[in-house]
Amino acid sequence: MSPVTADWRYKGEHFQQRAYLLTSLVRVGVAISAAAYSFCDHTINQGWTPPLNDHECDRQVLDMFGRYMREVWNG
């Protein structure tokens, strides 16, 4: 097994979760950046499960991204 196929971030469901998170970030006006991708990996690694509706997802993602930026990226 290569390092790429062993990496949890490359599993199909994680690609779907990352796409969902990135789509939500775009909807709430966050520019896609290294910080956004890092946030996605962190959030998926923490076991986040997306809510069933987009409005609740956007609300959660905006809140989590704000906290992540303050705590991890100090900005």
N, C-alpha and C positions, 0 to 999 in steps of 0.2 A: 504494500500500500504506500503510495507516494505521500509526501507531506501535505500536498494539496487535498487529496482525497480523504486524508485523516483529519483535516481541519474541520471543526464543527461548523464554521461559517459557510462552508460550501455545500451543505446539505440542502436539498430542495426546499424543505419547509422554511429554512432560514432565509433563502433567497426571497421567498414569498413574504415573509415577515419584514425583511429589509425594504422590499418594494412598498409594502403597506406603510411603514414608518416614513420612508422618503416622500411618498405621495402626500401623507398627512402634513409633513413639514412644509412642503410646497404650498398646500392649501392654506396654511396659517401664515405664509409669507416669509419663511426661513429660507435663506439661500443655501443651496447644496454646496457643502464645503467638506474639508477634512474633518472638521468638528462634527458635522452632521453624520458622516459615515461612522466616526468613532462612537457617537451617541447611539447609532443603530446597533453596532456590535455590542456595546455595553448593555443596552436595553434587552436585546435578544439573549445575551449571556445570563442576564438576571432572571430569565424565564417569563418575560412579559407576554401576556396573552391579549391580543387586540379585542376591544369591545365590538359588539355586533353592529353598531351604527357609526357612521362617519363623524357625526357631530361630537359624540362622546369620545371617539378616538382622537379627534383633533384637540379637544379640550385636555385630555390626558397627556397627549404627546407634547403640546405646548408647555404644560406645567412641568413635565419631566425634563424636557429639553432645557428650560430655564434653570431648573435646579442643577442639571448636569453641567451646564455652562458655568454656573457660579462655583460649584464644588470642584470640578475637574479642570476646567479651562480658565478659571479665575477671571471670568469676564462676563 
